[in-house]
Amino acid sequence: MKIFYLGAIGVLLIFLSCIPVYPPQHNERQFKKEFLERINLARQKGCNCGNVYMPPAPPIIWNNQLEDAAQEHAQDMSNLSYFSHTSKDGRSMSDRAIAIGYDYKGYKNYTVGENIAQGQMTIAEVMDGWLKSPGHCRNLMNPAFKEIGVAEVNHYWVQDFGGRVPFSAEQERLIKSGRYKLIQKEGPGH
C-alpha cells in the first residue's frame, strides 16, 4: 500500500512539474479603473506641467482601439528590446492607431498622442513619472484628448490618447446636400 501511495505521489509531482507556470496578469478591469481614476483626478484638479499651469480638463474615457494600439506597441518594444515612439518598422503612433481602426475619416477634428515609459513597477509609479515630466504631463492634461488606452508589457508602458470631434447634425446635412464642401488632406502620418 505504501508503494502505491509513493508511486501516486511521484506521478502527481511529475505531472505538476510539467504544467507551465505563467506570471500573474493584472486584473484588466482594475487596471483600467485605476488609470482612469488617476488621470481624471489630475485633469479635474489641473496641475503644473513643468513651469506651465494646465487648467482643469474634462474627464477622459477608455477606448479599446487605443488600448489595442498601446498593447501592440508595448509588446513590440518588449519583444524587440527598444524604447521609442517610432516602431522598428518605422510606424508612428498615429500610424498604429489608424491601423488598429482608430481612424480620422468622417470626423471634423482628429488628434492623437502617446506617452511611453520603461521600468516602472506600478501604475502609481508610472503616473507619478509622467506627471513630473512636462511633455508627458501636457498630454495627460490636454483637453483635446477625450479617449485613452493604456497597456503594460514587461514594464514597457504605453499610453495612447485620442480625440475625435464628429461633424454636427447641421454640418452633416450640409455635406450631404453638397452645400458644404470638404477639403480632405492626408491623415496624420501620411
N, C-alpha and C positions, 0 to 999 in steps of 0.2 A: 504494500500500500504506500509506503514512504517513497519508493522508487517512482510510482505513478505520479504522486504529487510533485516530486522534484522534477520529473520529466515535463509535467504540465507547466510548472513554473518556468522551466528553461525555455519551452516553446513560446510561452507568453512573453518572456523577456526578449527573445529573438524577434518576435512579431512586433512588439512595441518599438524596438530599436530601428525597425525598417520604416516606421511611419515618419514622414517628413515633418519637421517642426518649423513652422513659419513664424516670423516675428509678429507680434500683435499689431493689428492695424488700428488707427484711431477710429473712433466711432464717427461715421460720416455726418450724422445729424448734429452731434455735439460740436464737431469741427466747424461746420458752417455757422451754427448758432453762436459759438464763441467769437469767431471772426467778425460776424455782422454786429454783435453787441459791442465789441471793442472799437470797430471802425465807426459805427454810428454814434457812439458816446463821444468820440473825438469830434466828429462832424457836428454834433449837437452843440458842443461847448465852444467850438472854434479853438484855434491854437496858434502858437508861433512856429513857423517853419523857417528855422534859422532866424534871420532878422526881419522876416516878413510875417505880419499877422494875417492869418487866414480866418475870415469870419465864419460863423456857423453856416453849414451847408445842409441841404435836405438829406434825409436818410437814403442809403443805398440799398438795393435789393440783390439777392443772389440770382445769377444766371448760369444755367447748366452748360450752355455752349461755351461761355467764357471759362468755366471750370474745366471743361474738356480741353480747351486750348492750353490752359495753365498746366493741366496734368500731363499733356503731351510734351510740353517744353521742359517741365521738371524731370520727367522720365528720360528725355533725350539728354539733358545736361548730366544726369546721373550716369546713364549708360556710357556716354562718350567722354566723361570726366572733363567738362569745360564749364565756364561760368560767364554767360554773355546774354544780352538781349537778342543777339543775332544767332540763329541756329547754325550749326556746322554746314548745313546745306544752303546757307545764305538768306533764309527767310526771316522777316521781321515779325514783330508781334502782330501787326495788322495783317500780314500775310497768313499767319497761323490762325487768327480769329476768323478771317474770311473763309479759309479752307475748311474750318470746322462748322461753318454755317452762320456765323455772326456777321451778316452782310450789311452793306450800306445801301443797296438798291431799294428804292421805294421810301427812303427817309429824307427829310429835309436837311437834317444835320446828322453827322456821324463822327464820333471821336473815340479813340481807344488809347490806352496807356498801360504801362506794366511796371511793377516793382519786382525785383528778384533779390534773393538773399541766399547765403550758404553758411551752414554750420550751426545755426541756432537750433536749440533742442525743443523749444515750446512756442506756442502761439504768442504768449505774453512776451517772450524774449524777442521774437522776430518783429512784433508790432512795436515794441519799445525802440528797437533799432531803426525801423522805418520812420517813426515819428520824430526821431532825433536827427534824421538825415533830411536836409531842406528839400531836395528834389523828390524823394520818396513821400515826404510829408505833404508836399503840394499835390501829388497825385491823390493821396488819401482824402484831401480836403477839397479837391476840385469839384465845384458844383455842376460842371458839365457831365461828370461821370454819375450815372444813375444805376449802373449794374456792376456786379463783380463776380468773379470766380477765382478761387484760390486752390492751390494744390501744394503738397509737400511729398517729395520722394527722396529718401535717404539724406535728409537735411538740406535738400535743394528746395527752396520756397519760391513759388511764382504766384503773383497776384495780378490778374488781368482785369482791367477796368474797361467799361464801355458806356457810351451814351448815344442813344439814337432818339431823334425827335421826329415823329411822324408828321406828315402834312395834315393840316386841319381839314375838316369836312368841306369847308368852303374852297380851300386850295385844291383838294381832290376833285371837286365838282368842276372847277375852272380848268383843271388839267384835262379832264375827260371831255369837256366841251371844246377844247382846243383854244380857249381864250387865255390860257396861262401856259407860257412856253418854258420848258425846262431846258437848261443848258447842262448837259451831263459831261462832267470831267471824269478822267480816270480816277478810280478809287485810291485809297491810301496804299502806298507801297507798289503802285503800278506805273 
